[in-house]
Amino acid sequence: MKILTANRLSDGIAVWYADGGWAETVNHADLAHDKAAEDRLEAIGAKAYAANEVVDVNLIDAEVVDGVVEPVRLRERIRAAGPTIRSDLGKQAAKAA
């Protein structure tokens, strides 16, 4: 499975395409289960890039764990959670609150 990720141009925040827009959390990212769905997500990312909404647009590998979408690669898990040296900052801090 693949999901579409990017960085929002206005503030640099890592975002994922979900439910017709860019979400700040990966939890509900739209999943591409086949090549046609991947092509659809790539087209959405290209359009958002061209409109100067996002940069660094990529399809990444993901899996569903306990009903939640999670990136496969460590780098992408870190982007989804936030800084690794301070768990009181970033998106992982919001989960604890």
Phi and psi in degrees as GROMACS dihedral restraints (atoms count N, CA, C in turn):
[ dihedral_restraints ]
;  ai    aj    ak    al  type     phi  dphi    fc
    3     4     5     6     1  -129.9    20    10
    4     5     6     7     1   152.9    20    10
    6     7     8     9     1  -132.5    20    10
    7     8     9    10     1   160.7    20    10
    9    10    11    12     1  -102.9    20    10
   10    11    12    13     1   126.1    20    10
   12    13    14    15     1  -126.9    20    10
   13    14    15    16     1   160.1    20    10
   15    16    17    18     1  -164.6    20    10
   16    17    18    19     1  -177.5    20    10
   18    19    20    21     1  -118.7    20    10
   19    20    21    22     1   130.6    20    10
   21    22    23    24     1   -65.4    20    10
   22    23    24    25     1   130.4    20    10
   24    25    26    27     1   -67.2    20    10
   25    26    27    28     1   -34.2    20    10
   27    28    29    30     1   -67.0    20    10
   28    29    30    31     1   -31.4    20    10
   30    31    32    33     1  -140.2    20    10
   31    32    33    34     1    -0.9    20    10
   33    34    35    36     1    81.1    20    10
   34    35    36    37     1    -0.6    20    10
   36    37    38    39     1   -64.9    20    10
   37    38    39    40     1   136.8    20    10
   39    40    41    42     1   -66.7    20    10
   40    41    42    43     1   132.3    20    10
   42    43    44    45     1  -134.0    20    10
   43    44    45    46     1   161.0    20    10
   45    46    47    48     1  -131.9    20    10
   46    47    48    49     1   143.1    20    10
   48    49    50    51     1   -76.4    20    10
   49    50    51    52     1   124.5    20    10
   51    52    53    54     1  -152.5    20    10
   52    53    54    55     1   133.6    20    10
   54    55    56    57     1    52.3    20    10
   55    56    57    58     1    41.4    20    10
   57    58    59    60     1    82.2    20    10
   58    59    60    61     1     9.3    20    10
   60    61    62    63     1  -155.5    20    10
   61    62    63    64     1  -175.0    20    10
   63    64    65    66     1   -99.7    20    10
   64    65    66    67     1   120.4    20    10
   66    67    68    69     1  -102.7    20    10
   67    68    69    70     1   148.1    20    10
   69    70    71    72     1   -81.4    20    10
   70    71    72    73     1    -9.4    20    10
   72    73    74    75     1  -122.2    20    10
   73    74    75    76     1   151.6    20    10
   75    76    77    78     1   -84.7    20    10
   76    77    78    79     1   -11.9    20    10
   78    79    80    81     1   -46.5    20    10
   79    80    81    82     1   -40.8    20    10
   81    82    83    84     1  -120.8    20    10
   82    83    84    85     1    26.4    20    10
   84    85    86    87     1   -56.9    20    10
   85    86    87    88     1   144.2    20    10
   87    88    89    90     1   -65.2    20    10
   88    89    90    91     1   130.3    20    10
   90    91    92    93     1   -96.5    20    10
   91    92    93    94     1   135.7    20    10
   93    94    95    96     1  -102.8    20    10
   94    95    96    97     1   115.6    20    10
   96    97    98    99     1   -96.6    20    10
   97    98    99   100     1   -10.2    20    10
   99   100   101   102     1  -149.7    20    10
  100   101   102   103     1   175.8    20    10
  102   103   104   105     1   -62.0    20    10
  103   104   105   106     1   -39.1    20    10
  105   106   107   108     1   -62.1    20    10
  106   107   108   109     1   -42.2    20    10
  108   109   110   111     1   -68.3    20    10
  109   110   111   112     1   -37.2    20    10
  111   112   113   114     1   -62.3    20    10
  112   113   114   115     1   -44.6    20    10
  114   115   116   117     1   -61.4    20    10
  115   116   117   118     1   -38.9    20    10
  117   118   119   120     1   -62.9    20    10
  118   119   120   121     1   -46.0    20    10
  120   121   122   123     1   -65.2    20    10
  121   122   123   124     1   -40.2    20    10
  123   124   125   126     1   -61.7    20    10
  124   125   126   127     1   -39.3    20    10
  126   127   128   129     1   -65.2    20    10
  127   128   129   130     1   -39.8    20    10
  129   130   131   132     1   -62.7    20    10
  130   131   132   133     1   -45.0    20    10
  132   133   134   135     1   -63.4    20    10
  133   134   135   136     1   -41.5    20    10
  135   136   137   138     1   -63.4    20    10
  136   137   138   139     1   -39.8    20    10
  138   139   140   141     1   -66.4    20    10
  139   140   141   142     1   -42.9    20    10
  141   142   143   144     1   -66.4    20    10
  142   143   144   145     1   -36.7    20    10
  144   145   146   147     1   -65.3    20    10
  145   146   147   148     1   -45.9    20    10
  147   148   149   150     1   -63.3    20    10
  148   149   150   151     1   -29.8    20    10
  150   151   152   153     1   -86.1    20    10
  151   152   153   154     1     6.0    20    10
  153   154   155   156     1    60.2    20    10
  154   155   156   157     1    34.8    20    10
  156   157   158   159     1   -88.7    20    10
  157   158   159   160     1   -40.2    20    10
  159   160   161   162     1  -139.2    20    10
  160   161   162   163     1   162.1    20    10
  162   163   164   165     1  -132.6    20    10
  163   164   165   166     1   170.7    20    10
  165   166   167   168     1    52.6    20    10
  166   167   168   169     1    51.8    20    10
  168   169   170   171     1   -79.4    20    10
  169   170   171   172     1   127.5    20    10
  171   172   173   174     1  -146.5    20    10
  172   173   174   175     1   144.9    20    10
  174   175   176   177     1   -87.8    20    10
  175   176   177   178     1   130.0    20    10
  177   178   179   180     1  -126.0    20    10
  178   179   180   181     1   157.8    20    10
  180   181   182   183     1   -72.8    20    10
  181   182   183   184     1   140.8    20    10
  183   184   185   186     1  -144.3    20    10
  184   185   186   187     1   164.0    20    10
  186   187   188   189     1  -141.2    20    10
  187   188   189   190     1   162.6    20    10
  189   190   191   192     1  -105.4    20    10
  190   191   192   193     1   120.9    20    10
  192   193   194   195     1  -121.1    20    10
  193   194   195   196     1   118.4    20    10
  195   196   197   198     1    52.0    20    10
  196   197   198   199     1    40.2    20    10
  198   199   200   201     1    80.3    20    10
  199   200   201   202     1     4.7    20    10
  201   202   203   204     1  -117.7    20    10
  202   203   204   205     1   135.6    20    10
  204   205   206   207     1   -73.5    20    10
  205   206   207   208     1   130.9    20    10
  207   208   209   210     1  -135.6    20    10
  208   209   210   211     1   137.7    20    10
  210   211   212   213     1   -64.5    20    10
  211   212   213   214     1   150.7    20    10
  213   214   215   216     1   -82.5    20    10
  214   215   216   217     1   -47.7    20    10
  216   217   218   219     1   -75.3    20    10
  217   218   219   220     1   144.4    20    10
  219   220   221   222     1   -58.0    20    10
  220   221   222   223     1   -43.1    20    10
  222   223   224   225     1   -55.4    20    10
  223   224   225   226     1   -43.7    20    10
  225   226   227   228     1   -73.3    20    10
  226   227   228   229     1   -30.8    20    10
  228   229   230   231     1   -65.7    20    10
  229   230   231   232     1   -38.0    20    10
  231   232   233   234     1   -66.3    20    10
  232   233   234   235     1   -43.4    20    10
  234   235   236   237     1   -59.1    20    10
  235   236   237   238     1   -35.5    20    10
  237   238   239   240     1   -73.9    20    10
  238   239   240   241     1   -30.5    20    10
  240   241   242   243     1   -96.9    20    10
  241   242   243   244     1   -43.9    20    10
  243   244   245   246     1   123.9    20    10
  244   245   246   247     1  -167.9    20    10
  246   247   248   249     1   -57.2    20    10
  247   248   249   250     1   140.7    20    10
  249   250   251   252     1   -85.0    20    10
  250   251   252   253     1   -13.9    20    10
  252   253   254   255     1   -94.8    20    10
  253   254   255   256     1   -14.2    20    10
  255   256   257   258     1  -138.8    20    10
  256   257   258   259     1   100.5    20    10
  258   259   260   261     1   -73.2    20    10
  259   260   261   262     1    -6.3    20    10
  261   262   263   264     1   -88.7    20    10
  262   263   264   265     1     2.2    20    10
  264   265   266   267     1  -119.5    20    10
  265   266   267   268     1   161.4    20    10
  267   268   269   270     1    78.3    20    10
  268   269   270   271     1  -166.2    20    10
  270   271   272   273     1   -69.8    20    10
  271   272   273   274     1   -28.3    20    10
  273   274   275   276     1   -67.5    20    10
  274   275   276   277     1   -27.8    20    10
  276   277   278   279     1   -68.7    20    10
  277   278   279   280     1   -36.7    20    10
  279   280   281   282     1   -66.6    20    10
  280   281   282   283     1   -33.6    20    10
  282   283   284   285     1   -65.4    20    10
  283   284   285   286     1   -33.9    20    10
  285   286   287   288     1   -77.2    20    10
  286   287   288   289     1   -24.8    20    10
